[in-house]
């Protein structure tokens, strides 16, 4: 059992929790809690750390015990686990996970892709919620600018509720160039924008579609917005001027989902 916070593996975990660069260089990310452990593909798991209390709680779950036997695990004292954890009330299980590898070409290979393009989003909860909602709405993938918060930030991971394991996602250095690639592949791009004149439910999203979602405070950059094939707007009542980025992405993705479902 690991009982000292000076243990080298514990020190490494703490660095991975707080430093995106360390996670990138290690090619890993971290998950905490039983739900995420149960959902992560076993072949992605590299290390598992568990407290005795957590093992006792999992004792009657045969599927969970079988997975722990398959992935292996390292016992950790509650005190040390508290230092390793990124949460206020740790569940007692932490997993080091190998990052999946996706590419834009994979996303474009499906018929009529539905994509979300995120520019410089800074809130981990927003990005995590977008991945989760995107899975529910059947998106093909999520494309992120390099200025967008790390998908593998622990807060983002928690907000995805496991969707990070299933929704393809890639970072692209130049979104303007990426939009050009989408257009070359027959995908129309739509910018949620204050200058939009038509409501979002006025368009057809049954063919290849990409929605451009901008920064929480500044919206889309002018340069990226100008690449869009169409501007669209969301009806606003009262004094509300705009919606949260995750809410906007959810509305648009589910409108596309509604249209595509009704056309079957």
C-alpha positions as a printed Julia matrix, in Angstrom:
264×3 Matrix{Float64}:
   0.0    0.0     0.0
   1.19   3.51   -0.84
   1.22   5.48    2.41
   3.58   8.35    1.65
   2.89  11.43   -0.45
   6.61  11.5    -1.29
   6.13   8.37   -3.4
   7.23   9.15   -6.96
   4.01   7.88   -8.5
   1.98  10.06   -6.16
   4.07  13.09   -7.12
   3.51  12.31  -10.79
  -0.25  12.02  -10.3
  -0.31  15.42   -8.58
   1.56  16.96  -11.52
  -0.85  15.37  -14.0
  -3.78  16.77  -12.06
  -2.57  20.34  -12.3
  -0.46  20.64  -15.46
  -1.87  20.15  -18.97
   1.66  20.04  -20.42
   2.57  17.12  -18.17
  -0.57  15.25  -19.25
   0.21  15.86  -22.92
   3.81  14.72  -22.59
   2.7   11.6   -20.77
  -0.03  10.88  -23.33
  -2.51  10.31  -20.52
  -5.41  11.77  -18.6
  -6.93  11.05  -15.2
 -10.4    9.99  -14.13
 -11.88   9.8   -10.65
 -14.9    7.98   -9.33
 -16.53   4.63   -9.96
 -18.8    5.75  -12.8
 -15.91   6.92  -14.97
 -13.85   3.86  -14.08
 -16.71   1.6   -15.11
 -17.08   3.39  -18.44
 -13.45   3.73  -19.5
 -12.43   0.95  -21.93
 -10.26  -1.51  -20.01
  -7.59  -1.42  -22.72
  -7.12   2.32  -22.13
  -6.38   1.88  -18.43
  -2.73   2.16  -17.42
  -2.87   2.49  -13.63
  -5.59   2.33  -10.97
  -5.32   3.59   -7.38
  -7.95   2.58   -4.81
  -8.49   3.06   -1.07
  -9.61   0.18    1.16
 -12.89   1.93    1.92
 -13.62   2.2    -1.79
 -12.87  -1.48   -2.27
 -15.28  -2.38    0.51
 -18.05  -0.33   -1.11
 -17.38  -2.08   -4.41
 -17.3   -5.51   -2.8
 -20.76  -6.64   -3.91
 -20.42  -5.44   -7.51
 -19.09  -8.47   -9.36
 -18.66  -6.63  -12.68
 -16.6   -3.92  -10.99
 -14.46  -6.44   -9.14
 -13.89  -8.33  -12.39
 -12.73  -5.15  -14.09
 -10.39  -4.32  -11.21
  -8.92  -7.81  -11.51
  -8.47  -7.24  -15.25
  -6.83  -3.8   -15.04
  -4.98  -4.35  -11.78
  -4.94  -1.79   -8.98
  -2.71  -0.28   -6.32
  -3.96   0.27   -2.74
  -3.5    3.8    -1.38
  -4.1    5.19    2.09
  -7.0    7.67    2.39
  -4.6   10.44    3.42
  -2.41  10.01    0.35
  -5.41   9.58   -1.92
  -6.7   12.93   -0.69
  -3.52  14.57   -1.99
  -3.78  12.76   -5.32
  -7.43  13.67   -5.83
  -8.79  16.74   -7.58
 -12.17  16.57   -5.8
 -13.34  17.79   -2.4
 -15.0   14.49   -1.53
 -12.95  11.74   -3.23
 -14.68   8.46   -4.02
 -11.45   6.59   -3.48
 -10.66   5.4    -7.0
  -8.4    7.15   -9.52
  -7.42   5.93  -12.94
  -4.56   6.84  -15.29
  -5.91   6.51  -18.83
  -4.14   6.42  -22.17
  -5.32   9.17  -24.5
  -7.21   8.05  -27.59
  -5.95   9.2   -30.97
  -8.39  10.81  -33.39
  -7.9   12.78  -36.57
 -10.04  15.11  -38.66
 -10.0   12.69  -41.58
 -11.79  10.07  -39.47
 -14.58  12.54  -38.66
 -15.0   13.4   -42.34
 -15.18   9.79  -43.48
 -18.74   9.24  -42.24
 -21.82  10.09  -44.28
 -23.27  13.54  -43.53
 -21.06  14.42  -40.54
 -22.43  16.55  -37.7
 -19.59  18.52  -36.11
 -19.16  21.07  -33.34
 -16.28  23.54  -33.77
 -15.22  25.29  -30.55
 -13.1   28.43  -30.63
 -11.24  29.5   -27.49
 -13.74  28.23  -24.92
 -12.25  28.65  -21.45
 -14.74  27.01  -19.1
 -13.96  23.3   -18.51
 -17.59  22.67  -17.57
 -18.82  24.11  -20.86
 -16.51  21.95  -22.94
 -17.36  18.84  -20.93
 -21.08  19.52  -21.23
 -20.72  20.03  -24.98
 -19.07  16.61  -25.37
 -21.8   15.01  -23.26
 -24.64  16.74  -25.11
 -22.9   16.08  -28.4
 -22.95  12.36  -27.73
 -26.64  12.53  -26.92
 -27.38  14.41  -30.14
 -25.29  12.03  -32.22
 -22.48  14.36  -33.28
 -19.71  12.86  -35.35
 -16.98  14.76  -33.52
 -15.85  17.92  -31.78
 -13.11  20.15  -33.2
 -11.33  22.49  -30.79
  -8.99  25.44  -31.32
  -5.62  25.29  -29.59
  -6.82  28.18  -27.41
  -9.68  26.1   -26.0
  -9.36  24.65  -22.51
  -7.81  21.19  -22.27
 -10.38  18.44  -22.89
  -8.42  16.39  -20.37
  -8.66  18.96  -17.59
 -10.07  17.0   -14.6
 -13.09  19.34  -14.42
 -13.81  18.8   -18.1
 -13.54  15.03  -17.7
 -16.08  15.06  -14.85
 -18.48  17.22  -16.85
 -18.43  14.77  -19.78
 -19.83  12.04  -17.51
 -18.02   9.45  -19.63
 -18.71  10.89  -23.09
 -15.01  11.74  -23.43
 -14.48   8.0   -24.01
 -16.88   7.91  -26.94
 -16.96  11.28  -28.75
 -14.07  11.82  -31.18
 -12.3   15.13  -30.56
  -9.32  16.86  -32.12
  -7.41  20.1   -31.63
  -6.68  22.06  -34.78
  -4.08  24.83  -34.97
  -5.86  26.9   -37.62
  -9.67  26.78  -37.5
 -10.0   29.04  -40.55
  -8.05  26.48  -42.57
 -10.04  23.67  -40.96
 -13.33  25.27  -42.03
 -11.93  25.37  -45.55
 -11.27  21.64  -45.32
 -14.82  21.07  -44.13
 -16.18  23.03  -47.09
 -14.04  21.0   -49.5
 -15.7   17.91  -48.05
 -19.21  19.2   -48.65
 -19.91  20.31  -45.08
 -21.81  23.57  -44.57
 -20.77  25.69  -41.61
 -23.12  27.75  -39.46
 -22.08  30.45  -37.01
 -24.22  31.22  -33.99
 -23.9   34.99  -34.33
 -25.61  38.2   -33.2
 -25.65  39.35  -36.82
 -27.72  36.35  -37.87
 -31.02  37.29  -39.52
 -32.72  33.88  -39.63
 -33.58  31.64  -36.7
 -31.69  28.38  -36.34
 -34.76  26.25  -37.09
 -35.08  27.9   -40.53
 -32.17  25.91  -41.93
 -31.79  22.3   -43.0
 -29.05  20.4   -41.19
 -29.72  16.99  -42.77
 -26.55  17.05  -44.88
 -23.0   17.5   -43.6
 -23.11  20.25  -40.97
 -20.7   22.04  -38.64
 -21.7   24.55  -35.97
 -19.15  27.2   -34.96
 -19.3   28.05  -31.24
 -17.29  30.95  -29.87
 -15.69  32.04  -26.61
 -18.02  32.52  -23.63
 -17.36  36.25  -23.34
 -16.22  37.37  -26.8
 -18.06  34.99  -29.1
 -16.49  33.94  -32.39
 -13.52  35.87  -33.71
 -14.38  37.96  -36.75
 -11.87  35.98  -38.81
 -13.54  32.63  -38.08
 -17.09  33.97  -38.24
 -16.47  35.27  -41.75
 -15.65  31.76  -42.95
 -19.15  30.51  -42.1
 -21.57  29.72  -44.92
 -24.48  31.07  -42.87
 -25.13  33.1   -39.73
 -28.01  31.97  -37.58
 -29.63  33.29  -34.44
 -31.56  31.89  -31.49
 -34.8   33.57  -30.4
 -34.29  35.73  -27.29
 -37.01  37.09  -25.05
 -36.68  39.61  -22.25
 -33.32  41.34  -21.94
 -31.19  38.28  -22.7
 -28.62  38.98  -25.42
 -26.92  35.6   -25.7
 -26.81  32.11  -24.23
 -24.12  30.07  -22.55
 -21.83  28.39  -25.1
 -22.83  24.9   -23.97
 -26.54  25.76  -24.17
 -26.09  27.19  -27.67
 -24.24  24.09  -28.84
 -26.93  21.88  -27.3
 -29.81  23.67  -29.02
 -28.13  23.53  -32.42
 -27.0   19.91  -32.14
 -30.42  18.75  -31.06
 -32.16  20.69  -33.84
 -29.93  18.82  -36.29
 -30.77  15.58  -34.47
 -34.52  16.35  -34.67
 -34.34  17.05  -38.39
 -32.33  13.96  -39.15
 -34.57  11.74  -37.06
 -37.73  13.06  -38.74
 -36.27  12.4   -42.17
 -35.81   8.68  -41.5
